[in-house]
Amino acid sequence: MPDPAQLAPEKTVRIIHGALLVGAVFILGALWVAFRDGIVIEALRGPAGIGALTACGAGFAFGVWWRFRIPSRSRGQSELDYWQQVMPRALALWALLEGVTIVAGLLAVLSARSASLALIGGLYLVIMVAFRPGALAGE
């Protein structure tokens, strides 16, 4: 196995992005399988559940806003320089989106809202594909 320090920064970022993407999708699938016929918290079926899912929606919106605070790579800037500059913000953005997705998925499953779970998963996939490393760099 190659030393992670020797990997190109974009390759490292792509691996991390892919792991976060697949991890959240796997967790959503596991939640659905584990709880689809199981626990339903009735309090989450009313306004409290809608409010919590709305808060998660605000988390997605914040992530979309935050993405535009990450600059694209400028002409003449090396890949290494670019990723050293923006990697912490990109990783924080992707981790935020993954966390919001998992919390929203758990809320959707525990409130027996399967359609919401599918919507959350789809929204996460669309956002993460739109915010892939190449797109952040402006490629």
N, C-alpha and C positions, 0 to 999 in steps of 0.2 A: 504494500500500500504506500502511495507517495506521501511524503511529508506535507501536511496542509500548508506549511509556510512556503512551500515551493510551488503551490498551485497559482495559476494566474488569478488575479483578484476577481475578474468577471466570472471565471469558472467557479470560484468559491461562492460568490454571491448567487449564481444560478443554482448551485447545489442546495444552499440554505433556502432559497425561495421555493425550490421544488419540494424540499422536505416540509416546509410550513404548509404549502398547498396540499400535498398528499396527506399530511398529518391531520389537518382539520377535516378534510373530506372523510378520512377513515374514522375519526371520532364521531362525526355526525352520523355516519352509517352505523357505527356501534351503538350510539344512543338510540337510534330508531329501532334496531334489532332488539336491544335490551328492554326498552320501555314501551314498545308499540302497543302491547296488551296489558301493561302493568300499571304502575303507579300514575295516578292523575291527581294533581293537587287542585281541588275545586276553586280555591281562592285565586289561582292563576287563570281561571277561565273567564273571569270578570274584568273589571277596570284595572285591577292590579297587574294582571298579566299583559293587558294591552299597554299599560304604562311602561312596564318593564321592556316589552318588545320595542316600544317607541324609543326608549332610552338606548337600546341597542342600535336602532336605526340612526339615532343621533351619533353614535360611535362610528358607524359606517360613514356618515356625512362628514364627520371630523376627519376621518382617514382620507377621504377624497379631497377635502380642503388642504390637508397636510401634504398630500402628494405634490401639489402645485407649489409648495414651499421648498421642494427639492429641485435644485437647478439641473438642467441638462448639461451634458458635456460640451464644453466650448471648443471651437476650432483650435487645433494644435495642442489641446490638452491630452496628455497620455491617459491610457486606461488606468494605470496604476495611480496616478495623481487624482483622477476623478473618483475612483472608488475609495481611496483613502479619505477624500473630502466628504463623500456622501454616504458611505456604508453605514455609519451609526444611525443616521436618520432613516435610511431605507429599511434597515433591520427593525428599527422601532416601529415604523409604519406597518410592516408586514406582521409583526408580533401583535400590534394593536388590532389589526383586522382579524387575525386568527383568534385572539381572545374574545373579541366581540362576537365572532361567528360561533364559537363554542358555547358561550353564555346564552346567546339567542337560541341556539339549537337545543340546549338543555331546557330553556323556558318553553320552547315550542313543544317538545316531547312531553314535558310534565304537565302541560295544559291541554294535551291531546289535540294539538293543531298540526297535523301532518302536512297540510298544504303550506303552512308557514315554514316548516322545516325544509321543505323542498325549495321554497322561495329563498330562504336564507342561504342554503347551499348553492343555489344558482347564482345569487347575487355575489357571494364570495368568489365563486369561480370567475365570473365576469370581471370583477374588480381586480383580482390577483393576476389574471391574464393581461388586463390593461396596464397594470403596474409592474410588469415583469422587468427584469434587469435591463434588457435592451431598450424597452420603452422609456425607462427612467433616464437612460443615457442619451435618449433622443435618436436612437438608431432606427 
